[in-house]
Amino acid sequence: EARRLCPGLRTVQVPTARGKADLQIYRDAGAEVVSVLREGGPLERSSVDEVFVDVTEAARRCLEAARADQARWEARGVAAA
């Protein structure tokens, strides 16, 4: 039905190994994603495709910088919007 509705559809077959889906390519890609996300803060991997990142410290630093910028502007007599 999908091909009937979308004739240009291209499908990709998941590689197999020993008669089962070989998910190694997805595991490898997931590991790359996790290595990037780890830069954002501590993380907890809950499944092959789900990760929780604690951005509390990054958000705190961002807010502190914004407050410092606002204070500098106010010190020059510029009101924050």
Secondary structure as UniProt FT lines:
FT   HELIX           2..5
FT   TURN            7..8
FT   STRAND          16..17
FT   TURN            18..19
FT   STRAND          20..21
FT   HELIX           24..37
FT   HELIX           38..40
FT   STRAND          43..47
FT   TURN            48..49
FT   STRAND          50..53
FT   HELIX           56..75
FT   TURN            76..77
//
